[in-house]
Structures are given as structure tokens and as C-alpha cells.
């Protein structure tokens, strides 16, 4: 994209400069080199066989991609959300699945402990997560409570020295392969927003089990599975933030999802860019009637629409990242970015398949995978319909 496109450095707390900063340029090149070497040669095998390449994430941890905004004192990269958007989107330009797993690890599990954990919990878990030594998972959704999290049935009962968890979480990224899980469960009454608590549960804890692995349309190399708690005892020390934070799990989760919307916006942005760039290249090379198909208005106008939508999505995403960096409220803005960019990912990848024609329908070319991967962006971490609900509620509050 052009010089007005991708980001951001903060010039003042009220101004934004939408050029790549030095860190972003370095990150983008580093990811490009890494992806060409480690991801692209394997991505179709991982996709077709639903392989979660855990060793790849250890390697990315060594490059700082698994703890992007975690401070250096916890062994993270210490970057801002601008650099985080760059990491996720640049990876997703090559493989949406790997971009999704990087996003979930950073913003959900790691982010929850970083923003809401006690200092002792941060020191214990963040160095392992930020370096990719451990893979994290975050468990909120249940079989009967997707968008309706207040009706969760997974419970934690207080016992001497801790809590006993029972119930099932579903659609959990890294539900089988994770080393640690942050789970939000009910500790109070049904429908009580102050009746949920977040816990940190390590793999190997008695009563923690991995359930069914989902066989998905897209994002197939990003593991998605059930997490089952069966009389799972968790010590008091594993309540996120400590005893004073019992009953605040729902509020914590909503704050984490505000940041998570930036993650999915970045993911959709990367998928859209990958499909767009492949389309431009193909349209210049493919000849019909003695001309490159890019010469024909029908194709040229598709490319113009794709480029415009990507540019708009990128601006919305960077606006939300700017607000996150400057500690301003960004519920509406992150929903803008997530909703719009997710839909753009689907639209652009659909147009990309059309530009490729019959070749776009085969696995010999990359756009069919972008097409399959893109749909998840409109569903995960809040559907497009939920984003519109969030936006409309903010408008009704007077946040016009």
C-alpha cells in the first residue's frame, strides 16, 4: 500500500502519522524472510492435514513475535500495538492460520495475564509465554453460550485452598497443545456480571482434559478444540489478579476482547492484502485476447475496489491501535476495525478467486486458501453482528 497506508507513529497524544516506523519496517522484513523460509513451503501440508506446527511458534518466540507488547522486563519485545498489528497482518499475508494462532496467543492468554494478573503471576508466566517457550490458550466460549457469555455453565466451586472447576469450553484456540490456559468460569449466580472469575490453569493439572478437535473449513493449521474441566482443582493462587479480583472475570474478558478486536482486524487486513497482492500479480501476467487481464476494466475496477477497502480497513485498525497505545477508550473504534476489516477480507478474497477464474478454485494457487480462511474473521472474537451491536450501543450512549 502507499505511504498513507499502514501506520503510525505517535506524534502527539492527539495526532497520528500513518507511515511505517523503523520498528515496523524491520519487523515486516523479518517476517517476510521468516515466512518464506519456514511457513510458505509447509502451509498447504499443514492446512490439508490440520497440523498445528508447535515448533514454529517456539522459533517465532525467539524473534519476539510471541510477546510483542509484553515489556522487556518480562522477556517480551516491548513494542506497541502498532508493531503488533504489523506482526499479525504480515504473517496473515502468507498464512491466516499462523496469524490467527499468533494473535490468540498474544492478545488473549498472554494479554489477559499481562493486563490483569498479579505481579507474581506476571513474573511466573509472561517470560515463558513471551519467548514462545509456552503456548497459551484462552477459554470463554461454551457449547450453548457463544455471544451470550453471561449464561455460561462452566463453574468453579470454592473449597479449602482453592476451587474445583467443572464444565466444557469449546472453539478454544490451542485447546490441546497449549501449556497454560486462562479460563473464565462462573463463580456466582447465572446472569450475574459479577459472578465470573478468571483462572490460570497449567497443562498437566488433574482434571484438565483436551476434548474434540474441530475439523474446520479454514484456518486449519490453527488448532481449535474443546477444553474439559472434570473435578479440576485450581489453587487460590491461580485466580487472575488474586483474591480481590474474584467476580471480575466478565469485566476482564470484555476488556481483553476490545484488544482482541484489533487482533482480528489485523488478521483480516493481512488476509485481504495477501489475496490482493496475489491478484495484482496474476492480473498483470494472465493474458486473454492478446492483453494482460489487468487491462480490462472489469478486472481493473475490482483491483481498485480491493485497494480502497484495504486502505480504509487499515486506517480503522491503526486508529484503534493508536487509542490502545494512548490508553484511551476504544470499544467503538476497535469494533469498527474488526467489523469492517473482517468483511473486507471476505470480499477481497472472493474477488481474488473471481480474478483467478478456474485457477482460483484450485489449490495450486493461494487465493482459495485466503478465501477459506477469511470467513473466520467475521465469526471469531465476536461476530460481525455482535460488532454492530457494540457500535450501536456506543452510539446510543452518546459516543457519536
Secondary structure, DSSP 4 states (H G I P E B T S, - for coil): --TTTS--EEEETTEEE-S--HHHHHHHHHHHHHIIIIITTTHHHHHHHT---HHHHHHHHHTTTTSTTS-GGGTS----HHHHHHHHHHHHTT-HHHHHHHHIIIIIIIHHHHHHS-HHHHHHHHHHHHTTSS-EEEE--BTTBSS-GGG---EEEEETTEEEEEEEEEEEETTTT-SEEEEEEE-S-TT-TTSEEEEEEETT-TTEEEEEEP--SS-TTS-EEEEEEEEEEEEGGGBTT-GGGTT-HHHHHHHHHHHHHHHHHHHHHHHHHHHHHHHHHHHHH-EETTEEGGGSHHHHHHHHHHHHHHHHHHHHHHHHHHHHHTT---HHHHHHHHHHHHHHHHHHHHHHHHHHGGGGGSTTSTHHHHHHHHGGGGTTTS-HHHHHHHHHHHHHTT--
